[in-house]
């Protein structure tokens, strides 16, 4: 990650930035994330969902502050100095924190490396979770990217709302990740996904659809951020259900595939959103009379659809099942057994 930012500071063409800040930086970030995902699975048992929720919430906290700092640095010192300074900050921070990243038990000299179990990829349950996860990427992408443009287009919204709406979205996402992680530990993951989908969809249709002043727009950003932004925390619950069928599967590997699916959803949504923006406007007043009308409808419907695949698999499970975080209560925890 550090090297990619330093190389990006010497960029003279866009393709250089795509390779450095895009490919190299993303690859470095993936290498950093994986040890945390593995070790969290070892350290936390009954409150695994909450632990992962707090872990993911760190991105929301940092994401709400970093743009302000980077924007100031770019205007003050230029992009080359900013990238090099940021590279130093990342290197020093990670170097100090890496000391605390360790397995639950010391590595044994007799540790046996097991084959990677990808059997969960062949189960309908996995694809139910993954398809819903990709659809959730569709819906969450739009407000993140288009709220500033929406605020600049709608009469009655102040210029400041373009910045504050995104900040509220990021901050509330942090709250949502912790809340959804907490709920995943106590209720069946399909019910948590249903709650996330219904409230997210209602916030689009009942709040964003009437966001003609700052207060309503902020209310939408907060509500959507909590219930749609917290979706990622449900991955711990999904992993718990998948490991009941495939005890050898690693939580970190499952979450890695979920993160990839989320990325696919966001990537595909880019060109789709451009097409939706170019569609003919409706001859109505208010929000749906703008170019964002179709986008808003699409966001509302995809928010609701995100829970449907998983909920259909568990349609016979009307109430809470075993706590998704308590994996060890129902099966051996292989990732811990390796260190005994």
Wavefront OBJ file of the C-alpha trace (Angstrom):
o trace
v 0.000 0.000 0.000
v 2.792 2.402 0.930
v 4.738 1.651 -2.245
v 1.650 2.110 -4.420
v 0.991 5.600 -3.039
v 4.625 6.645 -3.487
v 4.583 5.383 -7.086
v 1.255 7.164 -7.664
v 2.843 10.448 -6.614
v 5.046 10.235 -9.743
v 2.084 9.591 -12.065
v 1.808 11.654 -15.230
v -1.114 9.823 -16.868
v -4.403 8.390 -15.663
v -3.288 4.856 -16.512
v -0.480 5.239 -13.950
v -3.032 6.009 -11.234
v -5.203 3.065 -12.266
v -2.255 0.712 -11.887
v -0.860 2.186 -8.647
v -3.789 3.569 -6.640
v -6.190 1.105 -8.198
v -4.581 -2.318 -8.652
v -1.512 -2.147 -6.386
v -3.201 -0.282 -3.537
v -6.223 -2.603 -3.631
v -3.999 -5.696 -3.627
v -2.028 -4.380 -0.665
v -5.232 -3.633 1.205
v -6.456 -7.191 0.639
v -3.220 -8.585 2.113
v -3.634 -6.348 5.163
v -7.274 -7.313 5.725
v -6.898 -11.093 5.621
v -4.904 -11.634 8.849
v -7.446 -9.531 10.760
v -10.325 -11.607 9.382
v -8.648 -14.883 10.362
v -7.671 -13.808 13.859
v -11.014 -12.224 14.705
v -12.592 -15.595 13.985
v -10.283 -17.155 16.584
v -10.610 -14.558 19.317
v -14.380 -14.058 19.328
v -16.967 -16.806 19.697
v -20.352 -15.778 21.116
v -20.103 -12.152 19.960
v -18.472 -12.810 16.617
v -21.000 -10.692 14.693
v -20.477 -7.711 16.994
v -16.698 -8.074 16.731
v -16.792 -8.042 12.940
v -19.298 -5.174 13.008
v -16.910 -3.057 15.075
v -14.066 -4.103 12.785
v -15.924 -2.990 9.643
v -17.116 0.146 11.465
v -13.528 1.359 11.517
v -13.763 1.989 7.786
v -16.854 4.148 8.343
v -15.192 6.205 11.069
v -12.055 6.732 9.038
v -14.073 7.264 5.862
v -15.954 10.168 7.419
v -12.767 11.981 8.480
v -10.230 11.118 5.781
v -11.899 12.970 2.865
v -11.796 16.236 4.809
v -8.111 15.825 5.650
v -7.110 14.691 2.167
v -9.129 17.451 0.498
v -7.384 20.075 2.634
v -3.956 18.543 1.921
v -4.571 18.359 -1.828
v -5.498 22.041 -2.013
v -2.653 23.080 0.284
v 0.278 20.912 -0.811
v -0.752 19.297 -4.108
v -1.335 15.644 -4.913
v 2.326 14.534 -5.027
v 3.180 15.712 -1.516
v -0.173 14.513 -0.193
v 0.286 10.986 -1.554
v 3.819 10.697 -0.192
v 2.776 12.004 3.221
v -0.178 9.642 3.324
v 2.109 6.740 2.440
v 4.327 7.569 5.444
v 1.282 7.844 7.743
v -0.035 4.440 6.630
v 3.377 2.769 7.015
v 4.015 4.160 10.519
v 0.477 3.392 11.713
v 0.509 -0.204 10.464
v 4.020 -0.784 11.770
v 2.883 0.224 15.269
v -0.360 -1.776 15.165
v 1.028 -4.974 13.631
v 2.426 -5.923 17.056
v -1.106 -6.495 18.330
v -2.156 -8.741 15.424
v -1.605 -12.276 16.639
v -3.415 -15.625 16.838
v -5.318 -16.648 19.934
v -2.659 -19.215 20.792
v 1.041 -19.236 19.841
v 1.872 -21.032 16.625
v 2.877 -24.638 17.232
v 5.952 -26.127 15.625
v 3.805 -29.159 14.837
v 1.142 -27.154 13.107
v -0.288 -28.998 10.104
v -1.352 -26.936 7.117
v -4.809 -27.959 5.971
v -6.158 -27.829 2.477
v -8.335 -24.846 1.671
v -11.975 -25.933 1.893
v -14.026 -24.238 -0.826
v -16.903 -26.697 -0.686
v -19.254 -23.943 0.468
v -19.050 -22.442 -3.035
v -21.075 -25.381 -4.342
v -24.016 -24.908 -1.974
v -27.265 -23.100 -2.877
v -27.101 -21.361 0.507
v -23.832 -19.643 -0.380
v -25.186 -18.351 -3.678
v -28.346 -17.141 -1.970
v -26.211 -15.023 0.340
v -23.877 -13.933 -2.454
v -26.602 -12.886 -4.900
v -28.276 -10.830 -2.186
v -24.895 -9.363 -1.309
v -24.268 -8.288 -4.920
v -27.734 -6.698 -5.118
v -27.006 -4.859 -1.860
v -23.869 -3.505 -3.541
v -26.095 -2.118 -6.290
v -28.321 -0.191 -3.888
v -25.643 1.154 -1.541
v -23.470 2.398 -4.403
v -25.975 4.991 -5.618
v -26.404 7.239 -2.538
v -22.679 7.075 -1.830
v -21.827 8.419 -5.274
v -24.814 10.544 -6.222
v -25.950 12.301 -3.025
v -23.622 15.296 -3.665
v -24.882 15.657 -7.254
v -28.473 15.269 -6.094
v -27.994 17.985 -3.487
v -26.549 20.308 -6.116
v -29.462 19.711 -8.464
v -32.481 20.000 -6.187
v -33.780 23.501 -5.448
v -34.222 24.066 -1.733
v -31.050 22.188 -0.778
v -28.045 24.189 0.410
v -24.547 23.723 -1.069
v -23.393 22.469 2.338
v -25.827 19.555 2.136
v -23.724 18.012 -0.653
v -20.886 17.498 1.842
v -22.832 16.880 5.032
v -25.155 14.269 3.523
v -22.197 12.030 2.638
v -20.627 12.621 6.057
v -23.884 11.632 7.774
v -24.071 8.556 5.537
v -20.555 7.444 6.508
v -21.009 8.130 10.217
v -24.351 6.323 10.361
v -22.834 3.394 8.467
v -20.461 3.007 11.404
v -23.417 2.815 13.783
v -25.226 0.416 11.462
v -22.315 -1.999 11.262
v -22.151 -2.299 15.045
v -25.941 -2.588 15.348
v -26.254 -5.239 12.630
v -23.340 -7.187 14.074
v -25.033 -7.149 17.478
v -28.343 -8.322 16.000
v -26.653 -11.063 13.963
v -25.374 -12.603 17.192
v -28.902 -12.793 18.587
v -31.233 -13.468 15.686
v -31.160 -15.589 12.584
v -29.166 -13.825 9.872
v -32.064 -14.018 7.389
v -34.234 -11.990 9.788
v -31.492 -9.396 10.200
v -31.195 -9.133 6.413
v -34.967 -8.726 6.156
v -34.894 -5.872 8.675
v -32.036 -4.214 6.800
v -33.846 -4.546 3.456
v -37.251 -3.292 4.606
v -36.004 -0.231 6.486
v -33.485 0.653 3.739
v -36.171 0.418 1.069
v -38.678 2.441 3.103
v -36.077 5.133 3.735
v -35.661 5.513 -0.031
v -39.363 5.595 -0.889
v -40.617 7.568 2.128
v -37.685 9.903 2.856
v -35.358 10.356 -0.135
v -38.377 10.669 -2.425
v -39.394 13.801 -0.494
v -35.925 15.243 0.180
v -36.583 18.819 -0.899
v -34.880 20.378 2.138
v -31.675 19.720 4.066
v -33.277 18.125 7.135
v -35.098 15.448 5.143
v -31.968 14.653 3.117
v -29.928 14.256 6.308
v -32.615 12.003 7.792
v -32.427 9.796 4.719
v -28.606 9.648 4.850
v -28.680 8.597 8.498
v -31.450 5.993 8.141
v -30.082 4.483 4.941
v -26.550 4.504 6.326
v -27.555 2.564 9.429
v -29.651 -0.132 7.766
v -28.074 -0.425 4.301
v -24.539 0.442 5.353
v -24.684 -2.123 8.151
v -25.337 -4.964 5.680
v -21.670 -6.001 5.680
v -21.863 -7.007 9.345
v -24.293 -9.787 8.392
v -21.429 -11.632 6.685
v -20.483 -13.130 10.064
v -23.973 -14.617 10.340
v -23.819 -15.890 6.770
v -20.459 -17.509 7.492
v -21.949 -19.153 10.566
v -24.761 -20.724 8.563
v -22.373 -21.878 5.830
v -20.020 -23.494 8.332
v -22.863 -25.559 9.705
v -22.905 -27.258 6.305
v -19.138 -27.030 5.692
v -17.290 -27.151 9.059
v -13.899 -26.932 7.357
v -14.610 -23.581 5.701
v -12.699 -20.578 7.023
v -14.705 -17.517 8.030
v -12.090 -15.250 6.471
v -12.322 -17.074 3.130
v -16.113 -16.848 3.135
v -15.937 -13.145 3.929
v -13.357 -12.665 1.218
v -15.756 -14.046 -1.373
v -18.514 -11.841 0.052
v -16.280 -8.785 -0.244
v -15.515 -9.746 -3.837
v -19.238 -10.018 -4.564
v -19.854 -6.624 -3.018
v -17.111 -5.230 -5.224
v -18.686 -6.781 -8.307
v -22.006 -5.150 -7.417
v -20.413 -1.723 -7.023
v -18.346 -2.130 -10.197
v -21.295 -3.188 -12.350
v -23.496 -0.479 -10.863
v -21.230 2.246 -12.279
v -22.239 1.869 -15.940
v -25.801 0.883 -14.967
v -26.253 4.118 -13.031
v -25.023 6.121 -16.015
v -27.668 4.494 -18.191
v -30.374 5.192 -15.601
v -29.341 8.845 -15.398
v -29.764 9.251 -19.159
v -33.281 7.837 -19.212
v -36.110 10.266 -20.076
v -37.378 12.315 -17.151
v -40.874 11.903 -15.839
v -43.289 14.798 -16.213
v -43.904 15.195 -12.488
v -42.857 17.686 -9.863
v -40.439 17.082 -7.021
v -37.638 14.574 -6.805
v -38.996 12.221 -9.489
v -39.067 15.037 -12.006
v -35.262 15.236 -11.934
v -32.762 12.992 -13.683
v -32.359 11.114 -10.390
v -35.945 9.835 -10.334
v -35.220 6.473 -11.971
v -32.071 6.047 -9.876
v -34.036 6.537 -6.668
v -36.653 3.969 -7.689
v -33.917 1.511 -8.637
v -32.234 2.028 -5.246
v -35.461 1.381 -3.366
v -36.308 -1.823 -5.214
v -32.790 -3.284 -5.086
v -32.586 -2.494 -1.353
v -35.662 -4.650 -0.814
v -34.531 -7.425 -3.158
v -31.196 -7.833 -1.362
v -32.712 -10.005 1.369
v -34.933 -12.158 -0.856
v -32.506 -14.935 -1.926
v -31.383 -15.755 1.638
v -34.857 -15.324 3.092
v -36.301 -17.742 0.538
v -33.789 -20.415 1.604
v -34.835 -19.980 5.251
v -38.543 -19.497 4.612
v -39.378 -22.393 6.950
v -37.437 -20.836 9.806
v -39.910 -18.338 11.156
v -38.015 -17.264 14.239
v -34.504 -16.886 15.537
v -32.281 -19.902 15.181
v -29.062 -20.613 17.029
v -26.972 -17.536 17.518
v -24.898 -17.163 14.398
v -21.890 -16.015 16.332
v -21.801 -19.070 18.589
v -20.231 -21.364 16.016
v -18.228 -23.286 18.556
v -21.342 -24.165 20.510
v -22.569 -26.334 17.618
v -19.353 -27.537 15.987
v -15.613 -27.786 16.546
v -13.721 -24.636 15.656
v -11.061 -25.925 13.300
v -9.251 -22.621 13.102
v -8.625 -22.842 16.875
v -7.859 -26.544 16.913
v -4.867 -26.028 14.664
v -3.100 -24.044 17.388
v -3.748 -26.428 20.272
l 1 2 3 4 5 6 7 8 9 10 11 12 13 14 15 16 17 18 19 20 21 22 23 24 25 26 27 28 29 30 31 32 33 34 35 36 37 38 39 40 41 42 43 44 45 46 47 48 49 50 51 52 53 54 55 56 57 58 59 60 61 62 63 64 65 66 67 68 69 70 71 72 73 74 75 76 77 78 79 80 81 82 83 84 85 86 87 88 89 90 91 92 93 94 95 96 97 98 99 100 101 102 103 104 105 106 107 108 109 110 111 112 113 114 115 116 117 118 119 120 121 122 123 124 125 126 127 128 129 130 131 132 133 134 135 136 137 138 139 140 141 142 143 144 145 146 147 148 149 150 151 152 153 154 155 156 157 158 159 160 161 162 163 164 165 166 167 168 169 170 171 172 173 174 175 176 177 178 179 180 181 182 183 184 185 186 187 188 189 190 191 192 193 194 195 196 197 198 199 200 201 202 203 204 205 206 207 208 209 210 211 212 213 214 215 216 217 218 219 220 221 222 223 224 225 226 227 228 229 230 231 232 233 234 235 236 237 238 239 240 241 242 243 244 245 246 247 248 249 250 251 252 253 254 255 256 257 258 259 260 261 262 263 264 265 266 267 268 269 270 271 272 273 274 275 276 277 278 279 280 281 282 283 284 285 286 287 288 289 290 291 292 293 294 295 296 297 298 299 300 301 302 303 304 305 306 307 308 309 310 311 312 313 314 315 316 317 318 319 320 321 322 323 324 325 326 327 328 329 330 331 332 333 334 335 336 337 338 339 340
